Amino acid sequence: MCGIVGYVGSRQASPFLLQGLATLEYRGYDSAGVEVLSPDGNLHGVKCAGRVSTLADRCATANLTGTAGIAHTRWATHGAPTDKNAHPHRDCTGRIAIVHNGIVENFRTLREKLLKQGHEFQSDTDSEVIAHLIEDAWKGPAKGDLALAVRYACRRLEGSWALAVICADAPGELVCARKGSPLVIASTPDGAYAASDVTALSGVASEVIQLDDGQTALLSEDGTVSVFASDGLAVTSPATFKVDWDASAATLGGYPDFMIKEIAEQPEAIERLLQDRLGPDGIRLDELKMTDEEISAIDRIYVVACGTSYHVGLIARNLIESWAKVPVIVDAASEFNYRDVLVTPNTLCLIITQSGETADTLAAAKKMRRLGCRVFAITNVLGSTAARESDGTLYIQAGPEVCVASTKAYTAQMVAAVLLALFLAHKNGQMDDTQVKEHFEELEQVPDLIREVLKRRWQDKVAAKCFEGQTSALFLGRGVNSTTAAEGALKIKEISYLHAEAYACRRDEARADRAPPGRLPRRGHRPARQRPRQDGLEHPGVHRPRRHGHRRGDRRRHRHRQPGRDRPLGSACGRVLRAHRGRRAPAAPGPLRRARPRPRRGQAQEPRQVGHGGVAMSLAGVGVDIVEIARMDAILRRTPRFRVRVFTPEERSYCDARSRPAAHYAARFAAREAVLKALGTGFSQGIALDDVSVTHDGGGRPQARLVGRAAEVASEQGVLEVAISLSFTGEMAVANAVAVTEGARPRGDAAEDPAAQLAASFKEARSVIDELERVQEDRYHSIPEGDAEGVPAAVGEE
């Protein structure tokens, strides 16, 4: 992830070099440096451990002048991140300077030989040996030819490299070389530029040259560029591609960081990829460049990728095998290159790589092509090596990815995998035009669904609190979501360096006893139940996993579950919100639920009958609502009149006397919503905010008081009583309401089938409250003795 920038021309080099390094900061680094060839014929450089801004401050006082220079941001591999180990590195004479991306695998052998020859090293890096090798070639067989000296030095290297080299004795020249690490160059009227990423050149050139493995390039101050093959012969037509986005795409653009920016850009990236992909004859995928007969003859598909792209490959396998009925083998590229593979004339190899420069993936592509296999690539970077090594390329068009962890490229790659699976299924005759169109229309809804998820940013904060102070995380998933769990664990490790693992749901049962010590938060990813397809076939992998742990009235715990382990609030809050926004409110639990055992799966449940003063009673409606305490606190502080306008004097007196007033105000506001849901209405039909309030009986238990229009609505429906319960779970206030009436008087849609309606409500509410109660009890058990005062309202119920 190191960054290289170089320039030779007619303008001052240091401003562009520093700007280029700032553009490449997203790649991650621990030190940076600049080397400039000054008019006095000497090299002058500044380097330091730390940020590019620190380097810029030092360069300002160093007064670097010169029209040729190189710069680098380093992520330490060999040697600690210190000033002396930062790039650029010089030879013994101080006349040659280099910057290097990659790893020199035989550097120890080379270093020992160079030391015996009298060379002196100033750093602990593997890169410094390259400067001394160039020095040897410059004085020996190259005889003053810098480009030839670099080629001689590269012949002695093993590993991967992207190089930029300047020499005080060759003014007006900059030499670049590449093997395994990306490097692009550009020719302009004011000079020639080089960089390890096109983002650094997007502001100065609209077209760049992508160096191939083994090639070197000589950049001259008049802007001309000469490219040479590994044997020294000139390359007359080097690979070029246009830069189709501007430099602003690699800036924050008002976002706090690149991670947030690229998460927010996911919908637009998917929309670009889907544009014009559906035609009258199915999915348009001309990039595959195969005839219908060749596609139908495919007998197996190898999917090869690394890291995040490997997880996309697992999803692609599920889709292709399910829809196209073609066997798929998914391999990590690093392992694929060391095993024998079975290839036939009808085998297809799919490589997935965001950058198009992943070394192991490219090696796998070359291996499969040697075996006579057709190679298809899914990548993001135009003109990348993956595109050139493949028979066809599907560009995901996600734009530059400028954060360490893959975000929009991951989701765009998944959409590309869906398009490929639909394309193959249609060509194989496994799907007709109507089915393909239906799936594609569902795919077109994904961007808007992502936007809806992004609006719920507060849920991220709630979930993050569950990981605060933790040392490990366990991600669980079922079916396709087991892959999502694996990607989630990878993200946690990449971003926070927190230990994380992912398991399929059933594997957790066998592995939990081997979990690392300490608190272990868990994130669950479970596929939603899906409706049967029109052909009557159920989608696989959608069965609800058996739930472990305890229920009310049953205090037994799963033997692997440890008291004090937090369960994240994300899933519980999400389900409560869905209930809040749905057409039908979920059933609230309360004492009625506890007194009745759960029905077995598939068993119908009749409306609950209770006694009330000798009169047969039925539940008329139920309601659940949740309010974020922090949001209520902010509203109370920002709008003082809100407290007076919404809450009665009795409520204000009660809440203000508590240690956390905002929590109790939030609970009472949630109670208003829950009561109105139980009545089958909202703040409409003339119902005012203060028509519903919360009082307390002699025992301190909360009661709902209805006045005005709210009381009239309840009377019209024959409601005799509305029972409520209030609770606090973490940073959430939850209210449940149950409206009781004489006899069974269902409303609205429930009139058609009241038993089924009420049973469904109870089932959903039971699931919601079970989860909230687990979180609540876990937090209660995790409180150190004597520290209950610091917990939100003692994490209890009113």
Salt bridges, closest charged atoms under 4 A:
GLU25 OE2 - ARG51 NH2 3.84
GLU35 OE2 - ARG90 NH2 2.43
ASP40 OD2 - HIS44 NE2 3.35
ASP83 OD2 - ARG58 NH1 3.78
ASP124 OD2 - LYS84 NZ 3.51
ASP126 OD2 - HIS78 ND1 3.40
GLU128 OE2 - HIS132 NE2 3.38
GLU135 OE1 - HIS119 ND1 3.41
GLU135 OE1 - HIS132 ND1 3.58
GLU135 OE2 - LYS139 NZ 2.99
ASP136 OD1 - HIS119 NE2 2.94
ASP169 OD1 - ARG95 NH2 2.77
ASP190 OD2 - ARG11 NH1 3.88
ASP197 OD2 - ARG27 NH1 3.10
GLU207 OE2 - LYS242 NZ 3.74
ASP212 OD1 - ARG388 NH2 2.24
ASP213 OD1 - ARG178 NE 2.82
ASP213 OD2 - LYS366 NZ 3.64
GLU265 OE2 - LYS261 NZ 2.52
GLU265 OE1 - LYS408 NZ 2.67
GLU268 OE2 - ARG451 NH2 3.55
GLU271 OE2 - ARG451 NH2 3.10
GLU287 OE2 - ARG277 NH2 2.82
ASP292 OD1 - LYS427 NZ 3.20
GLU294 OE2 - ARG374 NH2 3.31
ASP331 OD2 - ARG339 NH2 2.34
GLU357 OE1 - ARG178 NH2 2.61
ASP391 OD1 - ARG369 NH2 3.61
ASP433 OD1 - HIS426 NE2 2.50
ASP448 OD1 - ARG451 NH1 2.86
GLU452 OE2 - ARG456 NH2 3.82
GLU452 OE2 - ARG581 NH1 3.19
GLU487 OE1 - HIS311 ND1 2.63
GLU487 OE2 - LYS491 NZ 2.13
GLU501 OE2 - HIS499 NE2 3.29
ASP508 OD2 - ARG522 NH1 3.20
GLU509 OE2 - ARG546 NH2 3.69
GLU509 OE1 - HIS548 NE2 3.54
ASP535 OD2 - ARG533 NH2 2.65
ASP554 OD1 - ARG556 NE 2.83
ASP566 OD2 - ARG519 NH2 2.78
ASP625 OD1 - HIS580 ND1 2.67
ASP625 OD1 - LYS677 NZ 3.29
GLU628 OE1 - ARG631 NE 3.83
ASP633 OD2 - ARG637 NE 3.49
GLU650 OE1 - ARG705 NH1 3.77
GLU651 OE1 - ARG672 NH2 2.78
ASP656 OD2 - ARG643 NH1 2.74
ASP697 OD2 - ARG701 NE 3.22
GLU712 OE1 - ARG709 NH1 3.04
GLU716 OE2 - ARG709 NH1 3.27
GLU721 OE1 - HIS612 NE2 3.49
GLU731 OE1 - ARG660 NH2 3.51
ASP770 OD1 - ARG593 NH1 3.96
ASP770 OD2 - ARG598 NH2 1.70
GLU771 OE1 - ARG547 NH2 3.91
GLU771 OE1 - ARG575 NH1 3.90
GLU773 OE2 - ARG552 NH2 3.20
GLU773 OE1 - ARG593 NH2 3.62
GLU777 OE2 - HIS550 NE2 2.85
GLU777 OE1 - ARG555 NH1 3.17
GLU777 OE2 - ARG557 NH2 3.26
ASP778 OD2 - ARG561 NH2 2.39
GLU797 OE2 - ARG552 NH2 3.78
GLU797 OE1 - ARG594 NH2 3.86
GLU798 OE2 - HIS664 ND1 2.84
GLU798 OE1 - ARG668 NH2 3.02
GLU798 OE1 - HIS696 NE2 3.63
